Amino acid sequence: MHQLPLLSKIQLLHAVTETEIETAYGRSNRSFVIREGRFTPAQRKAFEQYWPAYGIDTDELQALDLQQYFSVQQPLVLDIGFGAGDSLLSLAKQRPDLNFVGVEVYRPGIGAVMQRLHQQEINNVRLINADVVPLLENCIASASITGVLVWFPDPWPKKRHHKRRLIRPNFLDQVQRILQPEGVLHLASDWQPYVVDMQEQLAAYPELKPFTSAPHPLAISRPDTRFQQRGLRLGHELSDLIYLR
Ligand SMILES: C[S@@+](CC[C@H](N)C(=O)[O-])C[C@H]1O[C@@H](n2cnc3c(N)ncnc32)[C@H](O)[C@@H]1O
């Protein structure tokens, strides 16, 4: 059965401690920890100013018609855990013929991403501020999505934290369900034990087949980000895992 409803923007703006978020979400083993304190006034202002244009509210247990938030109806790609949004902006510019929905739990950064979308007049991106797992479970229709990108998900390296990793069966079940035939799942990580874990888990999803040739099935290139740079600085190998539904 479903978990709690997703939080409204108002609830999210006021639920500031990890305990409050945990209570509100009602989900243990979450893949994220809310580290930020309250919004700064500037972050709150940016969030409130741009959310009506770029945000998608998800406060009810009901299916979302994502296309209605875009002026042009075109295939949908989810960028899950978009962080500072550098990939999202790059993707939107690379493929103006796709609609991108960014999903992120970290709130203060979202205002800055929306400000950049506004300044750069990018119209094919919308944002959701929610935990992606209940979002997929409750709100996204089957076979409605062309691409799911999860780039540099938090690796949770300690064994006792592995259950917090996002790439787990509850998430992959949903990815398999929402991807349309020929849809693409693209994972990237610089933490090889997680890469191996991802590959082992995906072996249990025969409908998601490894894609190893070039070019990229979505005709995109993964841009450099802070997390990629950090991985390289630490001497980590980068891996991209691409699967076709
Ligand atoms: C390590 S960062 C990577 C950011 C970005 N993809 C990049 O490559 O620069 C992982 C991001 O995933 C977000 N995240 C983790 N679990 C999430 C979840 N269940 N739903 C939505 N976002 C999540 C975190 O808040 C964080 O911003």
The ligand as a Tripos MOL2 file, in Angstrom:
@<TRIPOS>MOLECULE
LIG
   27    29     1     0     0
SMALL
NO_CHARGES

@<TRIPOS>ATOM
      1 C1         25.1980   13.3380   -4.7790 C.3       1 LIG1
      2 S1         23.9040   14.3980   -5.2930 S.3       1 LIG1
      3 C2         24.0290   14.3840   -7.0800 C.3       1 LIG1
      4 C3         23.4530   15.6140   -7.7320 C.3       1 LIG1
      5 C4         23.4570   15.6550   -9.2550 C.3       1 LIG1
      6 N1         22.7340   14.5480   -9.8390 N.3       1 LIG1
      7 C5         24.8290   15.7460   -9.8240 C.2       1 LIG1
      8 O1         25.2680   14.8100  -10.5080 O.co2     1 LIG1
      9 O2         25.5040   16.7570   -9.6030 O.co2     1 LIG1
     10 C6         22.4770   13.3910   -4.9960 C.3       1 LIG1
     11 C7         21.2040   14.2150   -4.9290 C.3       1 LIG1
     12 O3         20.0890   13.3370   -4.8360 O.3       1 LIG1
     13 C8         19.1270   13.9230   -3.9710 C.3       1 LIG1
     14 N2         18.2730   12.8180   -3.4850 N.ar      1 LIG1
     15 C9         18.6590   11.7770   -2.7080 C.ar      1 LIG1
     16 N3         17.6250   10.9570   -2.4830 N.ar      1 LIG1
     17 C10        16.5560   11.4910   -3.1310 C.ar      1 LIG1
     18 C11        15.2040   11.0980   -3.2340 C.ar      1 LIG1
     19 N4         14.7610    9.9740   -2.6480 N.pl3     1 LIG1
     20 N5         14.3710   11.8590   -3.9590 N.ar      1 LIG1
     21 C12        14.8270   13.0030   -4.5690 C.ar      1 LIG1
     22 N6         16.1080   13.4350   -4.4930 N.ar      1 LIG1
     23 C13        16.9700   12.6880   -3.7790 C.ar      1 LIG1
     24 C14        19.9680   14.5810   -2.9010 C.3       1 LIG1
     25 O4         19.2650   15.6040   -2.2160 O.3       1 LIG1
     26 C15        21.1360   15.1290   -3.7210 C.3       1 LIG1
     27 O5         20.9090   16.4500   -4.1460 O.3       1 LIG1
@<TRIPOS>BOND
     1     1     2 1
     2     2     3 1
     3     2    10 1
     4     3     4 1
     5     4     5 1
     6     5     6 1
     7     5     7 1
     8     7     8 2
     9     7     9 1
    10    10    11 1
    11    11    12 1
    12    11    26 1
    13    12    13 1
    14    13    14 1
    15    13    24 1
    16    14    15 ar
    17    14    23 ar
    18    15    16 ar
    19    16    17 ar
    20    17    18 ar
    21    17    23 ar
    22    18    19 1
    23    18    20 ar
    24    20    21 ar
    25    21    22 ar
    26    22    23 ar
    27    24    25 1
    28    24    26 1
    29    26    27 1
@<TRIPOS>SUBSTRUCTURE
     1 LIG1         1 GROUP 0 **** ****
